[in-house]
Amino acid sequence: MAVNWKDVYSDSVSRVGFDTETREMLVEWKTGKVSGYVGVEEQLVDQISRSVSVGGAIHSLVKGKYGHRYR
């Protein structure tokens, strides 16, 4: 797994990343769980990592629009 992780400042998210092998966005939650969102472009991952509200950006731009699985 080749993941480019970015630490973020968020109440609910520890870091976000992009897996270059599976082409999916990874979200490591403060709970320790890691979500994978299939089909999210790397540019969107970068945009989300720089958002004022990372959790809000994930909710509005990713959830319900891309396939999800816990990893």
VENJO-V125827 format. One record per backbone hydrogen bond with DSSP energy under -1.0 kcal/mol. NH is the residue of the N-H (numbers start at 1). CO is the residue of the C=O. Records with the same first field share a line. If there is no record, write none. Layout:
# VENJO-V125827
NH->CO + CO
This chain:
# VENJO-V125827
4->18
6->16
8->14
14->28
15->28
16->6
17->26
19->24
20->2
23->19
25->37
26->17
27->35
28->15
29->33
30->12
32->29
35->27
36->69
37->25
38->67
39->23
45->41
46->42
47->43
48->44
49->45
50->46
51->48
57->53
58->54
59->55
60->56
61->57
62->58
63->58
65->62
66->62
69->36
71->34
